[in-house]
Amino acid sequence: MNVSTLLAHRSTLVAVVAIVVLAIVPFQLGPYDNGRITIIFVFAIAILGLNLIAGYTGQLSVAQSFFLGIGGYGSALLLDRVGVPSLLCIPLSGLLCLIVGGLIAIPVLRLRGFYLMVVTLALTFLLSPLLKRFPELTGGAEGLSVSTPTPLGGLYDDQWIYLVSLVVAAILFWAARNLVRSQYGPAMIAIREREIVAEAVGVDASRIKTQAFAIASMYAGIAGSLYVFAIGYASPDSFGMHLGLLLFAGAFIGGIATIPGAIIGAAFVQLVPQYASNINDSFTSVIFGAAIILAVRFFPDGLAGLGRDAIARFRRKPADAPGHPTSTIPAAGSAVREATPRKERASS
Amino acid sequence: MTDLLQLLVSGLASGSIYGALALAIVFVFRSTGVVNFSQGELAMISTFVTLGLYKAGAPLVIAIIGSMVISFVLGAAIERVLIRPVQGRSEHAPSIITLGLFLGLSGIAGWIWGLDPETFPGMFPERSLEVGSVRLSYTSLGIIAVLLATVAVLYVFFERTRLGLMMKAAASNPATSRLAGVPVSRLLMCGWGVASAVGALAGALIAQSVYVSPSMMVAVIIYALAAAALGGLSSPVGAVVGGWIIGVAEAVVSDRVGFIGGDLKIVVPLVIIFAVLLVKPTGLFGAKEVSRV
């Protein structure tokens, strides 16, 4: 393998190094910090799903927290009531949300823009009363306590769930990257930019939108499953409108329609409230509100886009420098770039 | 039968509250083409301002009018500073900004006024009127009356005044209107201002039945958005009728359908939006939307 091939696989290299470093981290930190980083992985998975449906396909859904809740409760129930092994609960709740998301998507995605936002916002209001309505199943307002998966090989609980979340997140990031680089990527972007034109050139818009929504829900479901394992309980009020809006804001702050943006956005959603609450309980909302407004206005590719521009400027490569054709939708520029097949760059 | 009539009345009263806020949403949409998700939070801030003026010694009516003026300025400023720069960038950018405002304004209110609920002075006598066996409280009647008066004023404004017509023109086709000498930018600001003033009035009505707190609008806004969507987003009459339909449906369903009860009544607007939009995507009173390729 010569240097140029290595460079062509730069992002893969970066990812592998990052995963190795992150895999060492839990043995250096205490349970508290491990728990915090685990939740960043969890939110990153949920935001990644949101990037696929909102960023790439352009269907703005605020309902990611709803599916996080379905996945979380699904896992808790599968574990406690059915006795499914905990590691199997994770893909099963993903599957559950894939199905539920797909079913909800069929009517919901007939709605456009604003209507879609209203209905998905209403879904986030629905979850908590719905869960409390069946207390014998869901534990009502008390919620359900969930036993952490039994660790392998003498690991502590927090290290184990950390590593499981890391592996799951890595797989899902890899899958999302491949998805947007496949023929689906350009099809999703075409739907976002001009749905009628996309259909005219043969993109089956309603099928792809439904699939993207189902996949986004699956990501949220898996995230919800990991979330309840990491926290140790499922509470009906953890997955409401507030989390939905924070994840939505996190996606835009990190960089909607960018894959690395999901991690940055997740870190924002996890870390900012902890520091903000030192100042005032309401400060989190102020920061998120201000950040999403600033992001949409001044850096539509999010913090990930800012970072990329800074690196490009540092390297003085005019082709990547800022000033790329601005698109009609935040972050479309980066999305198209992400969707460009890697082969072209490798061969040049 | 009496029970059903009683439900109808209480449904109309709460529906009028949704309709009042929906009216503000429709006003912004009509004058700027943006759906303002933060309309409820803006109205909440206005309500705090009203309460502040009232506590400072102003009579309630003066406090409400004062708050409407302040809200007008606030709304116009938000349009100018936050919405205008991203308008035209994408179809969704302004809506995302208003979602940011939704979060930000609730945070700011919590920061300034704290999270403890406060009571709002009653605007109407606390008695009720007995018609047959149905009890009509003056508060419900008053809310409905204020709402109808507001719609009437807005209707006359949009259909009969030069300013209103110019605003309609500015929203539906800014470029052409500008060529025809319509001061489009100022009118867009004006649209947000008037909507916020209507929101301030809606806030005072809503505060007749809920405590004043930063979260007072969180539940109401979903119903108001549903009412606006039901009425077709661009019709003030539609917003009010939409609010009534949702209010009555909510009252009847939560009373009669045991499974839904008081807890799950959020299902009602959800189902209604679905049903209407799937059958008639433009809402009950909306104009047909033509999509350009």
Interface residues (C-beta under 8 A of the other chain):
Chain A: G58 L60 V62 P107 R110 L111 G113 F114 Y115 M117 V118 V119 L121 A122 L123 F125 L126 P129 L130 K132 R133 R194 I196 V197 A200 M241 L245 L246 F248 A249 F252 N280 D281 S282 F283 T284 S285 V286 I287 F288 G289 A290 A291 I292 I293 V296 R297 P300 T328 I329 P330
Chain B: V35 F37 L82 P85 V86 R89 S90 E91 H92 A93 S95 I96 I97 L99 G100 L101 F102 L103 G104 L105 S106 G107 I108 A109 G110 W111 L115 P214 V218 A219 I222 L225 A226 A229 L233 F259 D263 L264 I266 V267 P269 L270 I273 F274 L277 L278 P281 S291 V293
